[in-house]
């Protein structure tokens, strides 16, 4: 079931909803089915490899002030 974004032509509300095949979505604000499907934009990140965030390495490399194993994360 895909999630679509809509704008209601009656009340102007914008919303997302799951749309099952064969069903007609309705505005959750006013109940109208006079809807315009919106272009969905989802977030992506494009970062140069040298600027990408570093992920935690082996235990002791995160820099926790209490030393290796103190952060509570299981050792890698």
C-alpha positions, 0 to 999 in steps of 0.5 A: 500500500503506497503512501500518497500526499494530497491537497484538498480542493475544498478546505486546502488541507495537505495530508498523507494517506495510505491508499489501498487499491480500488479505494478513493481517499478522502480529506481527513479534515472535511471528508471531501474527495476533491483532492489533488495528488501532490508530488512526493519529495523524500529526503536524501543526502548526498555527501562527498565521501570525505565529508560523510559522518564517521560511524562508531568503530570498535569499542573504545573508539567512540570517545566516551569519557568513562572509557571503553565499554562505558557507553552501554553499546555492545562491542563491535 
